[in-house]
């Protein structure tokens, strides 16, 4: 690269921040490229922990990574904003106005040039157009929504304490997010008991609604059965083959004619790309709005634009929308994008290496699956080892972004913090 290439990364999730950090440590540090990260937020959180932030069992102030601080440490630039359009002919991304919380325009709309554009804007829940969901349900697709749910959860819990009543919560979606949220909310109530108002804690009635025949459909059937038994043991009502037909301020209506009452209604079902992808320069999209890409992560319409993570869809060979997939795709581009920019060398196909999956139900239980036929070479494990494995994935993510020394210091500071602060959010 005879002159600095402009690399623009849109979205600071698992894939986007990992790619910006790695390219910054190589091309940015060597002065061979200008790497710019764009995100609507000022900080990054590990999306698989959003259910903990929603329940209040994790302190997101400690678990957020500042984009500006990360950029200054790893030789890339960060600008807050939202890309609302792409001019593919001019190779420019169009950013909408940046507004403060009161609606005041802080930065006017502007354009950013690129030689390589990488889209990694994640995904959100898909309500499939179900009547009433958008108006009457809460979502936990990002930190703002998770914090918003936690605020309502604490206020409704306080109301239940004062009124000596019960708190009814219904969660739609029996995947990892909905299942883990149900368990985490029960864990939160148990922790709140330690700081209660010298009164008997209210009943917490949680209903988990899954349209399919079993929860955790991405896991083996034995894991689904064990997880359902564990949830039912702690008091969660699990309803499978429960297709939601509508939502209102009192709960969910089901297609079989029944009704699931709920003061708090959470929609954690389905996956789709953010609506903004429809304005991305006419790029081809899947039915759920995901950007169609080739196996090498280049879009099918424009070789200068790449997409990875949940917002992308590999034609004829789709991958699940997981942090594991996003992380491997980011590492792949970090290895091969420099040669593509410098020598126009074709980016090879990204081959996904499935390392298994882990789900943890609070402090109650957990399960992990590994590819292969035996427990050590593959299979299913559960209990403390699975819960520790789930925590290890998060610590691995921290160490990858911070580096070994700062990552271990972060682990230590979290441990010290746990000795000082309440183990559940109370204010």
C-alpha positions as CSV (number, residue, x, y, z in Angstrom):
1,X,0.0,0.0,0.0
2,X,1.8,3.1,-1.3
3,X,-0.6,5.4,0.5
4,X,-2.9,5.1,3.4
5,X,-5.9,3.0,2.7
6,X,-9.2,4.0,4.2
7,X,-10.8,1.1,6.1
8,X,-14.3,1.9,7.5
9,X,-15.9,-0.5,10.0
10,X,-19.5,0.1,10.8
11,X,-20.7,-1.5,14.1
12,X,-18.6,-2.1,17.2
13,X,-20.0,-5.4,18.4
14,X,-18.0,-8.6,18.8
15,X,-16.9,-8.7,15.2
16,X,-16.4,-5.0,14.5
17,X,-14.4,-4.1,17.6
18,X,-12.2,-7.2,17.3
19,X,-11.5,-6.4,13.6
20,X,-10.7,-2.7,14.4
21,X,-8.4,-3.7,17.2
22,X,-6.5,-6.2,15.2
23,X,-6.1,-4.0,12.1
24,X,-5.2,-1.1,14.3
25,X,-2.4,-3.1,15.9
26,X,-1.0,-4.0,12.5
27,X,-1.9,-1.6,9.7
28,X,-2.8,1.4,11.9
29,X,0.3,1.1,14.1
30,X,2.5,0.8,10.9
31,X,0.9,3.9,9.3
32,X,-0.3,1.8,6.3
33,X,-4.0,2.4,6.8
34,X,-6.5,4.7,8.5
35,X,-9.0,2.5,10.4
36,X,-12.2,4.2,11.4
37,X,-14.9,2.6,13.6
38,X,-18.5,4.0,13.5
39,X,-21.1,3.0,16.1
40,X,-24.2,4.6,17.5
41,X,-23.0,4.0,21.1
42,X,-19.9,5.2,22.9
43,X,-19.1,1.8,24.4
44,X,-19.1,-1.9,23.7
45,X,-20.6,-4.7,25.7
46,X,-20.5,-8.4,25.0
47,X,-24.0,-9.1,23.6
48,X,-24.3,-12.6,25.2
49,X,-24.3,-10.8,28.6
50,X,-27.3,-8.6,27.8
51,X,-29.7,-10.8,29.7
52,X,-27.5,-10.3,32.8
53,X,-27.7,-6.5,32.4
54,X,-31.4,-6.8,32.0
55,X,-31.8,-8.8,35.2
56,X,-29.3,-6.6,37.0
57,X,-27.0,-9.4,38.0
58,X,-24.1,-7.9,36.1
59,X,-22.9,-4.3,36.6
60,X,-22.6,-3.0,33.0
61,X,-20.5,0.0,34.2
62,X,-17.7,-2.5,34.8
63,X,-18.3,-4.5,31.7
64,X,-18.4,-1.7,29.1
65,X,-15.4,-1.0,26.9
66,X,-15.1,2.6,25.8
67,X,-14.7,2.9,22.0
68,X,-12.6,6.0,22.4
69,X,-10.3,4.5,24.9
70,X,-9.9,1.3,22.9
71,X,-9.2,3.4,19.8
72,X,-6.5,5.4,21.4
73,X,-4.8,2.3,22.8
74,X,-4.9,0.4,19.5
75,X,-4.2,2.9,16.7
76,X,-7.6,3.3,15.1
77,X,-10.2,6.1,15.1
78,X,-13.7,6.1,16.5
79,X,-16.6,8.4,15.6
80,X,-20.1,8.1,17.1
81,X,-22.9,8.0,14.5
82,X,-25.2,5.8,12.4
83,X,-24.6,5.0,8.8
84,X,-28.0,5.6,7.0
85,X,-26.8,5.1,3.4
86,X,-24.0,4.1,1.1
87,X,-22.9,5.7,-2.1
88,X,-21.2,2.8,-3.8
89,X,-20.1,4.8,-6.9
90,X,-18.2,7.4,-4.8
91,X,-17.3,4.9,-2.1
92,X,-18.8,7.0,0.7
93,X,-20.8,6.1,3.7
94,X,-23.5,8.6,4.6
95,X,-23.9,9.3,8.4
96,X,-27.1,10.7,9.8
97,X,-27.1,13.7,12.3
98,X,-25.8,12.8,15.7
99,X,-28.3,14.0,18.4
100,X,-28.0,14.3,22.2
101,X,-30.6,12.8,24.5
102,X,-32.8,15.9,24.3
103,X,-32.8,15.8,20.5
104,X,-30.3,18.6,19.9
105,X,-28.1,18.1,16.8
106,X,-24.5,17.7,17.9
107,X,-23.1,16.8,14.6
108,X,-24.7,17.3,11.2
109,X,-25.0,14.5,8.7
110,X,-21.7,13.9,6.9
111,X,-20.0,11.4,4.6
112,X,-16.9,9.2,5.2
113,X,-14.9,7.8,2.3
114,X,-13.6,4.2,2.2
115,X,-11.5,1.9,0.2
116,X,-12.9,-1.1,2.1
117,X,-16.2,-1.0,4.0
118,X,-17.0,-3.7,6.6
119,X,-20.5,-3.8,7.8
120,X,-21.0,-5.5,11.2
121,X,-24.1,-3.9,12.7
122,X,-25.5,-7.0,14.4
123,X,-29.1,-8.1,14.6
124,X,-32.3,-7.5,16.5
125,X,-35.3,-9.6,17.5
126,X,-37.9,-10.3,14.8
127,X,-41.5,-9.8,15.8
128,X,-42.7,-11.1,12.4
129,X,-45.3,-8.4,12.3
130,X,-47.2,-9.9,15.2
131,X,-49.9,-7.4,16.3
132,X,-49.2,-5.4,19.4
133,X,-45.6,-6.5,19.9
134,X,-43.9,-3.3,18.9
135,X,-46.3,-1.2,21.1
136,X,-46.5,-3.4,24.2
137,X,-43.3,-5.5,24.5
138,X,-39.8,-4.8,25.7
139,X,-36.7,-5.9,23.8
140,X,-33.1,-6.5,25.0
141,X,-31.2,-6.3,21.8
142,X,-28.7,-3.7,23.1
143,X,-27.5,-2.1,26.3
144,X,-30.0,0.8,26.2
145,X,-32.9,-1.7,25.9
146,X,-31.4,-4.0,28.6
147,X,-31.1,-1.1,31.0
148,X,-34.6,0.0,30.1
149,X,-35.9,-3.4,31.0
150,X,-34.0,-3.5,34.3
151,X,-35.4,-0.1,35.3
152,X,-39.0,-1.4,34.7
153,X,-38.2,-4.7,36.4
154,X,-37.0,-3.0,39.6
155,X,-39.9,-0.6,39.7
156,X,-42.5,-3.3,39.2
157,X,-40.7,-5.4,41.8
158,X,-40.9,-2.5,44.2
159,X,-44.6,-2.1,43.5
160,X,-45.1,-5.9,44.2
161,X,-43.2,-5.5,47.5
162,X,-45.4,-2.6,48.6
163,X,-48.6,-4.2,47.5
164,X,-47.8,-7.7,48.7
165,X,-48.7,-9.1,45.3
166,X,-47.0,-11.1,42.5
167,X,-45.0,-9.9,39.5
168,X,-45.9,-11.6,36.3
169,X,-43.4,-11.7,33.4
170,X,-43.8,-13.4,30.1
171,X,-40.9,-14.0,27.7
172,X,-41.4,-15.0,24.1
173,X,-38.6,-17.0,22.6
174,X,-37.1,-20.2,24.0
175,X,-33.6,-19.7,22.5
176,X,-30.5,-18.9,24.6
177,X,-31.5,-15.3,25.3
178,X,-35.0,-16.0,26.6
179,X,-34.1,-19.1,28.5
180,X,-31.1,-17.5,30.2
181,X,-33.1,-14.3,31.0
182,X,-35.8,-16.4,32.7
183,X,-33.2,-18.0,35.0
184,X,-31.3,-14.8,35.6
185,X,-34.5,-13.0,36.8
186,X,-35.1,-15.6,39.4
187,X,-31.5,-15.3,40.5
188,X,-32.0,-11.5,40.7
189,X,-35.0,-12.0,43.0
190,X,-33.0,-14.3,45.3
191,X,-30.2,-11.7,45.5
192,X,-32.7,-8.9,46.2
193,X,-34.0,-10.9,49.2
194,X,-30.7,-10.2,50.9
195,X,-31.5,-6.5,50.7
196,X,-35.3,-6.6,51.1
197,X,-37.5,-4.2,53.0
198,X,-37.8,-6.7,56.0
199,X,-40.9,-8.1,54.3
200,X,-41.6,-11.4,52.5
201,X,-40.4,-11.1,48.9
202,X,-43.2,-11.2,46.3
203,X,-43.9,-14.1,44.1
204,X,-42.2,-13.9,40.7
205,X,-44.2,-15.7,38.0
206,X,-42.3,-16.2,34.8
207,X,-43.8,-17.8,31.7
208,X,-41.5,-18.8,28.8
209,X,-43.3,-19.1,25.5
210,X,-41.7,-21.0,22.7
211,X,-43.4,-21.5,19.3
212,X,-41.4,-24.7,18.5
213,X,-41.7,-28.1,20.2
214,X,-38.8,-27.5,22.6
215,X,-36.7,-24.7,24.1
216,X,-33.0,-24.3,23.0
217,X,-33.6,-25.7,19.6
218,X,-29.9,-25.1,18.6
219,X,-28.8,-27.6,21.3
220,X,-29.3,-31.4,21.4
221,X,-32.7,-32.6,22.6
222,X,-31.2,-33.9,25.8
223,X,-30.0,-30.4,26.7
224,X,-33.4,-28.9,25.9
225,X,-35.2,-31.4,28.2
226,X,-32.7,-30.9,31.0
227,X,-32.9,-27.1,30.7
228,X,-36.7,-27.2,30.8
229,X,-36.7,-29.4,33.9
230,X,-34.2,-27.0,35.6
231,X,-36.4,-24.0,34.8
232,X,-39.5,-25.7,36.0
233,X,-37.7,-26.7,39.2
234,X,-37.0,-23.0,40.0
235,X,-40.6,-22.0,39.2
236,X,-40.6,-21.0,35.6
237,X,-43.6,-22.1,33.6
238,X,-42.4,-23.3,30.2
239,X,-44.9,-23.6,27.4
240,X,-43.7,-25.1,24.1
241,X,-45.7,-25.2,20.8
242,X,-47.1,-21.8,22.0
243,X,-47.5,-19.6,19.0
244,X,-48.2,-16.0,19.9
245,X,-50.9,-14.2,17.9
246,X,-50.9,-10.8,19.6
247,X,-49.8,-8.7,22.5
248,X,-51.5,-6.1,24.6
249,X,-51.0,-4.3,27.9
250,X,-52.2,-7.4,29.8
251,X,-50.1,-10.1,28.2
252,X,-49.9,-12.3,25.2
253,X,-52.7,-14.0,23.2
254,X,-51.9,-17.4,21.8
255,X,-53.2,-19.1,18.6
256,X,-54.8,-21.9,20.7
257,X,-57.1,-19.2,22.2
258,X,-55.4,-19.0,25.6
259,X,-53.8,-16.0,27.2
260,X,-50.6,-15.5,29.1
261,X,-51.0,-12.6,31.5
262,X,-47.9,-10.5,32.2
263,X,-47.1,-7.1,33.6
264,X,-43.8,-7.1,31.8
265,X,-43.7,-8.6,28.3
266,X,-40.4,-9.4,26.7
267,X,-39.9,-10.4,23.0
268,X,-36.7,-12.4,22.5
269,X,-37.7,-14.4,19.5
270,X,-36.4,-14.4,15.9
271,X,-33.5,-12.7,14.3
272,X,-33.4,-10.0,11.7
273,X,-31.0,-7.3,10.5
274,X,-31.6,-3.7,11.5
275,X,-34.0,-1.9,9.2
276,X,-31.2,0.4,8.1
277,X,-29.7,-2.3,5.8
278,X,-32.5,-1.5,3.2
279,X,-30.8,1.9,2.6
280,X,-27.3,0.5,2.0
281,X,-26.9,1.3,-1.6
282,X,-29.2,-1.4,-3.0
283,X,-27.2,-4.3,-1.6
284,X,-29.0,-7.6,-1.9
285,X,-30.7,-8.7,1.3
286,X,-32.2,-11.9,2.6
287,X,-35.9,-12.1,3.7
288,X,-34.8,-11.0,7.2
289,X,-32.8,-8.0,5.9
290,X,-29.4,-9.6,6.2
291,X,-26.8,-8.6,3.7
292,X,-26.0,-11.4,1.1
293,X,-22.3,-12.3,1.1
294,X,-20.1,-14.8,-0.6
295,X,-18.1,-17.3,1.5
296,X,-15.1,-14.9,1.6
297,X,-17.4,-12.3,3.3
298,X,-17.5,-9.9,0.3
299,X,-21.0,-8.8,-0.6
300,X,-22.5,-10.4,-3.7
301,X,-22.9,-6.9,-5.3
302,X,-19.7,-5.0,-4.4
303,X,-16.2,-6.4,-3.8
304,X,-15.3,-3.3,-1.8
305,X,-18.0,-4.0,0.8
306,X,-17.7,-6.8,3.3
307,X,-20.2,-7.9,5.9
308,X,-19.8,-10.2,8.9
309,X,-21.6,-11.3,12.0
310,X,-25.4,-11.4,12.5
311,X,-26.2,-8.8,9.8
312,X,-24.7,-11.0,7.0
313,X,-26.0,-14.1,5.2
314,X,-23.8,-16.4,3.3
315,X,-25.6,-17.4,0.1
316,X,-26.3,-21.2,0.0
317,X,-24.4,-21.8,3.2
318,X,-25.8,-19.6,6.1
319,X,-24.3,-19.7,9.5
320,X,-26.0,-19.2,12.9
321,X,-26.1,-15.7,14.3
322,X,-23.7,-16.3,17.2
323,X,-20.7,-14.5,18.7
324,X,-18.5,-17.5,17.8
325,X,-19.2,-17.0,14.1
326,X,-18.7,-13.2,14.3
327,X,-15.4,-13.6,16.1
328,X,-14.0,-16.1,13.6
329,X,-15.1,-13.9,10.6
330,X,-13.4,-10.9,12.2
331,X,-10.2,-12.8,12.6
332,X,-10.4,-14.0,9.0
333,X,-10.7,-10.5,7.6
334,X,-7.9,-9.3,9.9
335,X,-5.6,-11.9,8.3
336,X,-6.5,-11.4,4.7
337,X,-7.8,-7.8,4.2
338,X,-4.2,-6.2,4.2
339,X,-3.2,-8.4,1.2
340,X,-6.4,-7.6,-0.6
341,X,-5.8,-3.8,-0.1
342,X,-2.1,-4.0,-0.9
343,X,-1.8,-6.5,-3.7
344,X,-5.5,-7.0,-4.7
345,X,-5.1,-10.6,-3.6
346,X,-8.4,-12.3,-3.4
347,X,-9.8,-12.9,0.1
348,X,-10.2,-16.7,0.5
349,X,-13.3,-18.3,1.8
350,X,-13.9,-18.2,5.6
351,X,-14.3,-21.7,6.9
352,X,-16.2,-21.8,10.2
353,X,-14.8,-24.1,12.8
354,X,-17.6,-25.0,15.1
355,X,-16.2,-25.2,18.7
356,X,-19.5,-26.0,20.3
357,X,-21.9,-23.9,22.4
358,X,-22.6,-23.2,26.0
359,X,-25.7,-22.0,27.8
360,X,-25.8,-21.1,31.5
361,X,-29.0,-20.7,33.6
362,X,-27.7,-18.3,36.3
363,X,-26.2,-20.1,39.2
364,X,-28.5,-23.1,38.8
365,X,-27.0,-25.1,36.0
366,X,-25.4,-25.0,32.5
367,X,-24.8,-27.2,29.5
368,X,-22.1,-27.2,26.9
369,X,-21.9,-29.1,23.6
370,X,-18.7,-29.9,21.8
371,X,-18.4,-31.4,18.3
372,X,-17.4,-35.0,18.2
373,X,-18.4,-38.2,20.0
374,X,-17.0,-38.1,23.5
375,X,-17.0,-35.6,26.3
376,X,-13.4,-34.6,25.9
377,X,-13.4,-34.9,22.1
378,X,-17.0,-33.8,21.8
379,X,-20.5,-34.4,23.3
380,X,-22.3,-32.7,26.2
381,X,-21.1,-31.6,29.6
382,X,-23.1,-29.8,32.3
383,X,-23.0,-28.3,35.8
384,X,-20.2,-26.2,37.2
385,X,-17.9,-26.9,34.3
386,X,-20.4,-25.5,31.8
387,X,-21.1,-22.4,33.9
388,X,-17.3,-21.8,34.3
389,X,-16.9,-22.3,30.5
390,X,-19.5,-19.7,29.8
391,X,-17.6,-17.2,32.1
392,X,-14.3,-18.2,30.4
393,X,-15.7,-17.2,27.0
394,X,-16.4,-13.7,28.3
395,X,-13.0,-13.4,29.9
396,X,-11.4,-14.6,26.6
397,X,-13.2,-11.8,24.9
398,X,-11.9,-9.2,27.4
399,X,-8.3,-10.4,27.1
400,X,-8.5,-10.4,23.3
401,X,-9.5,-6.7,23.3
402,X,-7.5,-5.5,26.3
403,X,-4.4,-7.7,25.9
404,X,-3.3,-10.2,28.5
405,X,-2.1,-7.9,31.2
406,X,-5.0,-5.5,31.2
407,X,-7.5,-8.4,30.6
408,X,-6.2,-10.2,33.8
409,X,-6.3,-6.9,35.7
410,X,-9.9,-6.5,34.6
411,X,-10.8,-9.9,36.0
412,X,-9.1,-9.0,39.3
413,X,-10.9,-5.7,39.5
414,X,-14.2,-7.4,38.9
415,X,-13.5,-9.8,41.8
416,X,-12.6,-6.9,44.1
417,X,-15.7,-5.0,43.0
418,X,-17.8,-8.0,43.9
419,X,-16.6,-7.8,47.5
420,X,-17.7,-4.2,47.8
421,X,-20.9,-3.8,45.7
422,X,-24.2,-5.6,46.0
423,X,-24.3,-8.7,43.7
424,X,-27.5,-7.3,42.1
425,X,-28.4,-3.9,40.8
426,X,-30.6,-2.1,43.4
427,X,-30.6,1.5,42.1
